[in-house]
């Protein structure tokens, strides 16, 4: 077994897009002015001449390719485990697909697309549109100022300081968002939903199967409200002009001229509309 690393550099301003493919690779992508750089960290399996031959081939021909503004990295050759660290221009578009590895990305201003099987996804300081999907991994978002489209099977989603359209789907994972501003759509199977944010003219639509929903909304709040649950309780801390109040259903208006809308539906969960 052999360990080591190999580095490839590319002139500043030439990389417009990066595409990374990995099996069990961990991948980190950082926005940075100047030359683009790819660090390939490897573990070569095998012993003796076999490991030496694999290492020589990897050092001579690492899976890093550049053509017409697109940087392509991966996949791993047979008998070798690879992790990647990429330093790219902030305006580069990013697309990553990995099986069981984790993916981190920070500082990009264009679109970021990431797909993992069981790996986690961690995104920070992204101002472009985000599309992320994972099977059983968790998704973490921090300081994201563009549209977000996120889907996870059994993983949780945690977001902080989000400004822009947010669209989230989970199977059994929980969703927790703090400092959220923008239109919001959340759909979960059995996961709980907690959101703290600001509503002015946006629409929040949240639906769960058996999860609880807790919303903490900043004042002053003016919004049309529709809350429905089949087998749960509803608790609203705001004063509202009620249009319909009955078991499992609350409809009304908060404020004089509401422009925002909050629509929440759950089958077996509780719904709480709270003040921060």
Secondary structure in CASP SS format (residue, H / E / C, confidence):
PFRMAT SS
TARGET T0000
AUTHOR 0000-0000-0000
METHOD secondary structure of the structure
MODEL  1
X C 1.00
X E 1.00
X E 1.00
X E 1.00
X E 1.00
X E 1.00
X E 1.00
X E 1.00
X E 1.00
X E 1.00
X C 1.00
X C 1.00
X C 1.00
X C 1.00
X C 1.00
X C 1.00
X E 1.00
X E 1.00
X E 1.00
X E 1.00
X E 1.00
X E 1.00
X C 1.00
X C 1.00
X C 1.00
X C 1.00
X E 1.00
X E 1.00
X E 1.00
X E 1.00
X E 1.00
X C 1.00
X C 1.00
X C 1.00
X C 1.00
X E 1.00
X E 1.00
X E 1.00
X E 1.00
X E 1.00
X E 1.00
X E 1.00
X E 1.00
X E 1.00
X C 1.00
X C 1.00
X C 1.00
X H 1.00
X H 1.00
X H 1.00
X H 1.00
X H 1.00
X H 1.00
X H 1.00
X H 1.00
X H 1.00
X H 1.00
X H 1.00
X H 1.00
X H 1.00
X C 1.00
X C 1.00
X C 1.00
X E 1.00
X E 1.00
X E 1.00
X E 1.00
X C 1.00
X C 1.00
X E 1.00
X E 1.00
X E 1.00
X E 1.00
X C 1.00
X C 1.00
X C 1.00
X C 1.00
X C 1.00
X C 1.00
X E 1.00
X E 1.00
X E 1.00
X E 1.00
X E 1.00
X E 1.00
X E 1.00
X E 1.00
X E 1.00
X C 1.00
X C 1.00
X C 1.00
X C 1.00
X E 1.00
X E 1.00
X E 1.00
X E 1.00
X E 1.00
X E 1.00
X C 1.00
X C 1.00
X C 1.00
X C 1.00
X E 1.00
X E 1.00
X E 1.00
X E 1.00
X C 1.00
X C 1.00
X C 1.00
X C 1.00
X C 1.00
X E 1.00
X E 1.00
X E 1.00
X E 1.00
X E 1.00
X C 1.00
X C 1.00
X C 1.00
X C 1.00
X E 1.00
X E 1.00
X E 1.00
X E 1.00
X E 1.00
X E 1.00
X C 1.00
X C 1.00
X C 1.00
X E 1.00
X E 1.00
X E 1.00
X E 1.00
X E 1.00
X C 1.00
X C 1.00
X C 1.00
X C 1.00
X E 1.00
X E 1.00
X E 1.00
X E 1.00
X E 1.00
X E 1.00
X C 1.00
X C 1.00
X C 1.00
X E 1.00
X E 1.00
X E 1.00
X E 1.00
X E 1.00
X C 1.00
X C 1.00
X C 1.00
X C 1.00
X E 1.00
X E 1.00
X E 1.00
X E 1.00
X E 1.00
X E 1.00
X E 1.00
X C 1.00
X C 1.00
X E 1.00
X E 1.00
X E 1.00
X E 1.00
X E 1.00
X C 1.00
X C 1.00
X C 1.00
X C 1.00
X E 1.00
X E 1.00
X E 1.00
X E 1.00
X E 1.00
X E 1.00
X E 1.00
X C 1.00
X C 1.00
X E 1.00
X E 1.00
X E 1.00
X E 1.00
X E 1.00
X C 1.00
X C 1.00
X C 1.00
X C 1.00
X E 1.00
X E 1.00
X E 1.00
X E 1.00
X E 1.00
X E 1.00
X C 1.00
X C 1.00
X C 1.00
X C 1.00
X E 1.00
X E 1.00
X E 1.00
X E 1.00
X E 1.00
X E 1.00
X C 1.00
X C 1.00
X C 1.00
X C 1.00
X E 1.00
X E 1.00
X E 1.00
X E 1.00
X E 1.00
X C 1.00
X C 1.00
X C 1.00
X C 1.00
X C 1.00
X E 1.00
X E 1.00
X E 1.00
X E 1.00
X E 1.00
X E 1.00
X E 1.00
X C 1.00
X C 1.00
X C 1.00
X C 1.00
X E 1.00
X E 1.00
X E 1.00
X C 1.00
X C 1.00
X C 1.00
X C 1.00
X E 1.00
X E 1.00
X E 1.00
X E 1.00
X E 1.00
X E 1.00
X C 1.00
X C 1.00
X E 1.00
X E 1.00
X E 1.00
X E 1.00
X E 1.00
X E 1.00
X C 1.00
X C 1.00
X C 1.00
X C 1.00
X C 1.00
X E 1.00
X E 1.00
X E 1.00
X E 1.00
X E 1.00
X E 1.00
X E 1.00
X C 1.00
X C 1.00
X C 1.00
X C 1.00
X E 1.00
X E 1.00
X E 1.00
X E 1.00
X E 1.00
X C 1.00
END
